[in-house]
Amino acid sequence: MDSFENITDFIDSELRLQNETGMLRSLFPLEGSQRGLIETEGKPLVDFSSNDYLGLADHPALIEGAKKAMEKWGAGARASRLMSGDLEIHHRLESAIAALKGKEAGLLFGSGYLANTGIIPALCGRNDVIYSDRLNHASIVDGVLLSRARFCRFRHNDMNHLEDLLKSHKSRYRKALIVVESVYSMDGDQAPVSELLELRGRYGAMLMIDEAHATGVFGAKGEGIISQAGAESVDVILSTFGKALGGYGAFVAVSNRMKQFLLNRAKTFIFSTALPPAVIGANLAAVKLLEEEPERRTRVCELASELRRALKEDLGFINTPSESQIVPMMVGDSQGALSLAESLRDAGFFVKAIRPPTVPEGTARLRLSVTANHSLKDVRQLLEALSSGF
Ligand SMILES: Cc1ncc(COP(=O)(O)O)c(C=O)c1O
């Protein structure tokens, strides 16, 4: 094992390793970002890397909502919800998301990361077992690790594997929790929600589904993909405001009883300052827009479907599991993905290379994400640029 004389040696060695393996990350300040166009070094780039799927981040209604809430309530919430930071607008937003998701209650969290790392350890402890899809987001993985429950990862979307694990563990643990995403953040494919509900029932497990990338985009009202299969049987539906809803923060949609439990037990709720009024004002406006501007949802889905079709049929690129607005193009090695992203930048597109540890080793990729800010022309031009790169 390497031993280090001082912290500088350790840091230099780690950074060198990241660099040698093509995994060094750096910040890239933008000079502007409006309506899907990013400005950098004086050059506009069409942004195909954003999670602002409905193009709401700079919508006038969100900006107005934020301003009004800030004028009325101030810049900060002043304390955690359980102290003096519990504002009437927090409750209004919780009711709105409960109605959207078809659950009794909503509960806000500072971010999706905080929600996952607070809720999972609240639900499970040392004597429990958690079944987590292999491709789950880092915040879910960290939530499981913090819980100290037995951590069982099942092969991505493989319900037979999950059932085998459930069977072999039956009655060995006090409680079991299955945790998945409904639309996977880096693969863009969907979880088999009906089968998960069936397994939940058959084995008496709890089921938690992270809808970070489905809320706003899927469902007749933008409610996500769970409702059709039966939202009432999903114990915890989690989502963020930082993606299709264009804002910041996160929420769970749950039963009244579960809400009561979580606000008493989830440490990232209890010991963290409440979301600020401006953020809540913007989030409230965004939830309202889901109903008022459904055409945004339709546009994203149509453009994404055209991108997926053309990649396969016109470019012969079949190596994408996508069933959503997230369309990854698998490259394999990190350097290859980085140089493709670079050539797309030269062609006027901002696309991020996604590398390990965000995705499994050997599966570096370009993650294309379609938003309502794009036009069919943008998608066609991107495809043209891709056709010369592959
Ligand atoms: C599936 C999933 N859950 C949770 C999060 C974290 O959400 P937030 O950005 O609000 O912390 C992300 C963010 O990328 C995500 O993709």
The ligand as a MOL file (V3000), in Angstrom:
LIG
                    3D

  0  0  0     0  0            999 V3000
M  V30 BEGIN CTAB
M  V30 COUNTS 16 16 0 0 0
M  V30 BEGIN ATOM
M  V30 1 C -31.7580 9.2190 -10.3590 0
M  V30 2 C -31.2460 10.4110 -9.6280 0
M  V30 3 N -31.5720 10.5690 -8.3340 0
M  V30 4 C -31.1440 11.6270 -7.6230 0
M  V30 5 C -30.3520 12.5930 -8.2000 0
M  V30 6 C -29.8670 13.7360 -7.3720 0
M  V30 7 O -30.7440 14.8050 -7.5000 0
M  V30 8 P -30.2670 16.2820 -7.1630 0
M  V30 9 O -29.5440 16.7740 -8.3740 0
M  V30 10 O -31.5370 17.0130 -6.8850 0
M  V30 11 O -29.3810 16.1900 -5.9770 0
M  V30 12 C -30.0010 12.4880 -9.5430 0
M  V30 13 C -29.1770 13.5530 -10.1670 0
M  V30 14 O -28.4980 13.3980 -11.1090 0
M  V30 15 C -30.4540 11.3650 -10.2720 0
M  V30 16 O -30.1300 11.2070 -11.5540 0
M  V30 END ATOM
M  V30 BEGIN BOND
M  V30 1 1 1 2
M  V30 2 1 2 3
M  V30 3 2 2 15
M  V30 4 2 3 4
M  V30 5 1 4 5
M  V30 6 1 5 6
M  V30 7 2 5 12
M  V30 8 1 6 7
M  V30 9 1 7 8
M  V30 10 2 8 9
M  V30 11 1 8 10
M  V30 12 1 8 11
M  V30 13 1 12 13
M  V30 14 1 12 15
M  V30 15 2 13 14
M  V30 16 1 15 16
M  V30 END BOND
M  V30 END CTAB
M  END
